[in-house]
Amino acid sequence: MMFPISTAAIRKVDTLSGPTSGERIMLHTREIIKKIWDAQGYGNLAVWGDGTTLVIAPGESPLQDGKPPLAIFKPIPLVAGFSLLGLATHNADLLQHIEKTIREAGGEIVRD
């Protein structure tokens, strides 16, 4: 007997880093790349300045607390060419692209 397979939309909200009292929020380049890697096949990755991420449908522009994301990354063009996540997280061009995108949007990011 075969059962129908349901493919409900999956939306995952995650936080990359959270502030402690008085600490500035910093995004981490390699953590964002890991989230982009995980989003492959599910949608694009929206990243907010507080470290929150959300996998979104292509063309969607979500708001969080009334604020748009700093950046929306398309996983396939960014990481699909890498056979292993470790290769993506250590690729100088990809690291620079992520950092430049976040900084140009007004966010703070560090390479961890």
N, C-alpha and C positions, 0 to 999 in steps of 0.2 A: 504494500500500500504506500502511495506517495502522498506526502503532505505539501501543501502549497508553501512557498517560501515568501515571507513578507520582508520587504526591504524598506523599512521606515526610515525617514530622514534622521540622521544622527547629527546632533549639534553638541559640541563639546566646548565648554568654557574652562579655561585653565589660567593659572597665574604663574608667570615666570619667576617673579621675585616680588616680595612684599616688603613694605617699609617697616622698620622698627621705630620706636619713638624718636622723632627728630632726624631720622636718616633720610637722605635723598634717595629717590627711587632710580635705580640704574638697570637698564636692560642688559642682557648678556647675549652676545652674538651667537655663540655656539648653541645656547639653549633655544634661540629663535630658529636656527637651522634645524635642530632636532624636531621642533614643532612643525616646521615646513615639511620636513621629510615625512612625518606622521600624517600630514594632511593630504598627501598624494592620493588621488582617486576619490577624495571625499569633498573637495572644494578648495577655496582659497583660504589663506590665513590672515585674519585681521589682528593687528597688534596695537594696543593702547599704551600710553606712557606709564601707566601704573603696573605694567607687566601682564595685564590680562590679555589672553588670546582667545579667538573664537574662529572655528572653521565655518566658513560662510559659502553660500552658493555664488557662483560667478555672477557678477553684476550687482550683487547685494551691497548696500552701504549701511551697515548697522550703526546705531548710536548706543553709547553706554553712558549713563548719567547725562544725557544730552550732548555728549561729545563724540565726534567721529574718530575712527582709529587713526593713529599716526601713519600707518602703512597697511596696505593689503598686498600680500605676497602670493604669487601664482606658483604653486609648487612644481608643476611639471617642467616649465622652462628653467627653473632654478636648480632642481636637484635630480631630475629623472636621469640625467646623463651620468650620474655617479653610481657605480655598482655597489658601493658600501657607504653607509652613513659616515664612517670615519674619514673617508676621502672627501666628502662634502664639508665636514666640519673643520678640515684642515686646508681647504682650498683658499689660497690668498685672495683670488679675485672675488669669490663668493662672499668671503668674510668682509671685504672692503665694500662690496655692493650693499650688503645688509646694513653695515654701519653708516654708509653715506645716506642711504634712504631714510633711516631713523633720524640721523642728525639734521638732515635737510627739512624734516618735518617738525623739528623742534624738540626731539627727544634726546635723552642721554643714554649712551650705550658704551659698554666696555667689552673688550675681548677677554674672555675667561679661559 
